[in-house]
Amino acid sequence: MDFMKIVTDIPIMIVLGLFIGSLVFTISKYIFVNRNLKLLFGFLAPFKKTDLNYRFKEIDEWMSSNPYVFASWLEFKNTLVFSESIALKGQNNNLTYKEVSSTVQYIQTTVDPLYFFDEESLIVSKFNYKFIQAVSTILTGCGPLFTFLNIAIAFGRVDLSAQDQTIASLSGLISSMQTAALVSVIAVGCSLLFLIFEKISYNALCKKAMYQVQDVIARLFDNISSEKFLLELLKETKIQNNSLQHLITELPENFKVALNSGIASNLVPYLENLIFGMNLLNKNIKETLLDTKKDDVDDLF
């Protein structure tokens, strides 16, 4: 059969057009996902777990402004547990900071990050994934559809009114039957080619980049259950209550020691100096009075 005649057959052109269009659509969407995932990975990769306590705002602003991961990041951010600290005033009014929990040193999450940054949120929801999965079935279905359509049209053209017309119509019927069979073969072949190419490109462009993003997020945010975190806070509270109880118990004795020490070191020397000054003043007054009496007696004689 003539190759050009086969290619220009309308059912075959429809099948080939659907195959090429679906392939171009699929690759364009996979490249779009790959580009965004690489951009996300390139931003998160330089960060370290120890940087999050003072660089979290930078990550938050970038992720919140990125429409590709905005929704997932907003839900994930609500599960984060920060390394909170309390301010304590020490000697000379200097402020010192103490962590609420000794086990929470970095920003942690109470839910597995893969729950939010999974295949559904990072890849599947970014395009019409169900259509891509249905393309193979559509191509396969086009084969029998156009095959039986060609057969029906060919049988409708059979003319048995005369011998010459019968021979010509049978010749056309055989040619149409061959074309109808080729439609099914091409449709099934295109379906298999699309299925293979789609799976290979999906793994190469999407899944590989997704695994990199998931690894870097899991590396930055440790997963801790909410129950475990509450238990750690309870332990820290008990330790602090115990320390406070000992402090209250020892407070009267410490106050007594401090008061005695303050009196001994400050008040006693001050009183001694005061008594010494009063004695010295009294002595001077007595000497002055004695000198005054002697001068009056000398004047009389």
Secondary structure, DSSP 8 states (H G I E B T S, - for coil): --HHHHHTSHHHHHHHHHHHHHHHHHHHHHHHHHHHHHHHHHHHTT--GGGHHHHHHHHHHHHHH-TTTHHHHHHHHTTEE---EEEEE-GGG-EEEEES-TT--S-EESS-GGGTSSHHHHTGGGTTHHHHHHHHHHHHHHHHHHHHHHHHHHHHT---SSHHHHHHHHHHHHHHHHHHHHHHHHHHHHHHHHHHHHHHHIIIIIIHHHHHHHHHHHHHSEE--HHHHHHHHHHHHHHHHHHHHHHHHHHHHHHHHHHHHHIIIIIHHHHHHHHHHHHHHHHHHHHHHHHHHHHHHHHH-
